[in-house]
C-alpha cells in the first residue's frame, strides 16, 4: 500500500491543530502492511516524553483524518 503524502500532511496538520504539544517530535504517518490489509500509525523522529499521556488520542486523530481524506 502506498501512502499519499499530501493527505498524510493534511491529516497530520489536523491532528497537530488539536494537539500542538506533539509538533516538536517530528511525527509522520506510516503504513505497515499486514497479512490482510494494512495498519496506519505514527512514527516520531524523537520519542515524546511519557508525560504526554494523550499520544494515543493524537495518533487516532491523525490516522482517522488520513483515512477520511484518502477514502480508505
Secondary structure as GFF3:
##gff-version 3
##sequence-region A 1 72
A	DSSP	alpha_helix	5	18	.	.	.	ID=ss1
A	DSSP	three_ten_helix	20	25	.	.	.	ID=ss2
A	DSSP	beta_strand	27	33	.	.	.	ID=ss3
A	DSSP	beta_strand	38	44	.	.	.	ID=ss4
A	DSSP	alpha_helix	55	70	.	.	.	ID=ss5
###
